[in-house]
Each structure stands twice: as structure tokens, then as C-alpha cells.
Amino acid sequence: MQVFDAFVRHLSVTPTAEELGISQSAVSHQLRRLQDHLGEKLVERHGRDFGLTVAGERLAASLGSAFDMLEHSTALVSGANRPMLRVGVYSSFAIGWLIPLMPSFHEKHPEVDLRLTMLYDPHEISGRIADIFVTSEPIERGYRAIRLFPEKLVPVIRATTDAGEVVPSTLITSEVEASLAGRDWEAFCVLNETPLPAVPLLCCSHYIFSLEMVLAGMGASLIPDFLADPYIRCGKLRRLLGKPLPTGQIYQIQFKYERRKEPDINSFVAWLQGALASRSNEV
């Protein structure tokens, strides 16, 4: 099973053997033994490349979860005094929302070793990546999801920009694909019944890049309200006119259903919900 799990990551015998410190023939032998034992073909060739059969894909999906649980159970049995909790989160959510409030979590729960992992979009929901996800990805089978809030984009520009400037000289969009570039501004203008300005467009791949480009005075951008609010309050950004643009994405907490009663997970979930409620009341 361990050999197959490693093989799934590489889909090649040589790097699998190197990872496990065994010979290539040993890898091939173990894969044949596993297939004989299960009575199912797990691996198939496509020319020079390897691929997984349907049975192989099912086994690979379940093995990841099984090994995660074994590792977690071993840590519990070993008597570790400080549980480790890995939180997968988008960079924009981490910087605009989570990290500024993390001191209060450490103050309430000093026993939990909280570790942040940056997520990309789209990303895999897997115990190999994190124990808890703050994500807008669809709910995975076997996971529990707790809704936080919908994503809304607001138009912002650097505060030192001429206040009399009605139309920004440049628009920044968080899309790099040619077919999608500027779609956010198009949707914003439709929502607010205003024409799309005929100005240059700058593209980037993440909201956090858009924020930095706005702060550098490169133009106006649409970024999540929670990311913009602190900079608006401190006077670094200026909010432009227009209704916020809903993206259709919902931020939610996801974690494995079978881990729903674990104290460290419950502590983080309760803290996050409470912190969100407090911040919403302040705003």
C-alpha cells in the first residue's frame, strides 16, 4: 500500500524507488503483489507513460485519507502535549482577515500549534494539505462545511489619487487569461449601470497582487471587501462609487466529518466564527 501510494504521486517507477529507498524491481514487484492480492488491475500503460485504472483511482483516493488518519492517530497515542493544527487558507483571506486576528486565538488557545498553509485556486481538499480549510471550493465527500460569508468585490484606488478623478486612468483585473481579463470590471459596470471605461487594463493572478498594485498607484482594482476595509480605514485606499460586486463564491470552513469532535478543530471553528461576528459588528 505504501509503495502504491508513492507511485500514485509520481506515476513512474524510478522516482517512486528513489523516494522509498528501494530498487525499481522491488517497486514493480510490490505493485504486482498488490494487484494480485486485490484481484484488480490498478496500473495501466499508455505508451511510455503509466496511468491508473478506475479501481486504482478509487484506491488512491481512499489511501490518502487512511494514511492521514494513521498519522493523526499515532500523534495522539504518542502523547504529544501540543496538538498541531494545519489551516489551509487563501493569501487574501489570510492577510485581510485571519492573520490580524490570530493573536487572540493564541491567547485563548496557547496549547494549539497553529500552522498556516497557502491555498491556490483551484486546490485540492485533502488531509495531506491541511486539517481545516477556509475555502470557496465545493464541499468534498466526507467533509463537513460551515458557511462563513459570500465574497464581494469593492472598487478601490490609492487614497492619494486626485479625488476629482471620476474615471480611473487604468483598471487592474485579477485575471491573466486573455478570455477572462476584465470580466470583473465588465460585471461591475453592468451591475451599477455604468459604461466600462475605455482605459488600459493591467492583469494579475491574485487579489493580493491587485492590492499591492493599487497601493503602488498603478490604477483602480476590484478586491474583496475584507481585504480593502483595513486600508480604507487607515487612509491608504479610497473606496470608489458603486455597489459591491458579488462573485458567487462562498467562504466556508471545511474539515473531515470524522474529525468533527476533536477539541483543537472545535476550538478553531468556534474562535473563527466568534471573531467573524465581532468584526462584522465593528464594521
C-alpha positions, -999 to +999 in steps of 0.1 A: +000+000+000+028+024+008+045+017-025+013+022-044+007+055-025+041+068-035+037+055-071+004+075-074+023+107-067+049+101-094+032+077-119+068+064-126+088+036-111+122+054-109+112+084-087+090+060-066+120+038-059+141+069-051+116+082-026+112+049-008+149+039-010+143+006-027+151-008-061+129-003-092+123-040-094+111-040-058+086-013-067+073-033-097+071-065-076+051-048-048+027-033-073+021-067-089+016-083-055-009-057-045-029-062-078-028-100-073-039-097-037-069-074-046-077-092-078-079-058-096-057-041-121-046-008-106-020+004-131-020+005-168+004+018-195-004+045-221+026+042-244+056+050-223+035+066-195+017+050-166-019+057-156-044+045-130-074+023-138-108+032-122-100+008-094-066+023-090-081+058-087-106+046-061-078+030-040-056+061-043-084+084-030-091+062+000-054+056+008-047+093+012-074+095+039-063+063+055-027+073+059-037+108+072-058+092+099-030+068+108-006+096+112-030+117+132-039+087+155-002+079+160+004+115+172-025+112+196-012+079+211+023+093+214+011+117+240+021+149+223+012+178+246+007+204+220-016+194+191-007+207+156-035+222+135-028+230+099-051+256+083-053+259+046-063+295+035-062+318+006-035+345+007-061+373+005-082+359+034-051+353+055-037+388+051-070+407+051-088+387+077-072+358+096-036+369+105-046+402+121-069+383+145-046+353+152-031+368+184-065+364+200-066+327+191-031+321+205-042+340+237-072+318+241-056+285+230-019+286+236-019+248+236-026+246+199+003+248+174-015+267+146+002+264+112-010+283+080-007+268+045-014+290+015-040+276-009-042+283-047-074+284-067-084+257-076-068+235-050-072+200-036-091+194-004-071+167+013-057+158+047-023+158+031-025+196+028-043+208+059-066+197+087-090+227+082-097+247+051-111+282+048-121+279+011-147+286-015-142+252-032-172+228-034-177+206-004-158+173-007-173+140+001-166+131+037-161+167+047-183+190+068-187+226+057-197+256+078-206+287+059-189+320+067-198+347+042-202+354+005-174+371-014-180+407-026-156+429-045-153+466-040-136+492-063-106+509-047-079+533-057-049+547-038-060+575-015-035+600-028-050+598-062-068+630-073-102+629-056-117+647-086-108+618-109-141+603-119-128+576-142-096+558-132-067+561-158-060+523-155-081+493-144-064+463-127-081+429-130-073+397-111-074+376-142-045+367-165-062+346-191-070+367-222-106+354-224-113+364-188-093+396-184-115+425-174-146+403-168-148+416-132-149+452-143-175+444-170-197+427-144-193+456-120-203+482-147-233+461-157-244+458-120-240+496-115-254+505-149-223+525-159-202+522-191-169+504-190-141+530-191-120+528-223-087+528-204-057+504-203-060+471-184-034+456-161-037+419-153-025+398-123-034+364-109-043+371-073-062+397-052-031+403-031-012+413-062-041+437-072-039+452-037-002+459-039-006+473-074-033+497-062-011+508-032+017+514-057-006+539-076-009+518-107-047+521-110-080+510-096-090+474-088-118+453-075-108+434-044-126+416-016-142+440+009-125+423+039-091+429+022-098+465+013-115+476+046-084+479+068-066+500+041-097+522+037-099+528+074-063+537+078-065+561+048-043+543+023-071+534-001-102+552-012-134+535-020-148+544-054-186+547-060-206+517-069-224+487-054-202+458-043-199+430-069-209+395-056-187+369-072-209+339-063-181+324-042-189+315-006-162+313+020-166+283+043-148+262+068-142+226+057-129+197+077-133+159+078-166+148+093-149+121+112-128+147+130-157+169+140-154+161+177-117+168+180-111+196+206-085+216+186-107+217+155-137+227+175-117+254+193-105+269+160-140+268+144-156+284+174-130+311+176-132+319+139-170+322+140-168+344+171-141+366+156-161+370+124-192+380+143-172+406+164-155+421+133-189+423+115-204+442+144-174+466+144-178+473+107 
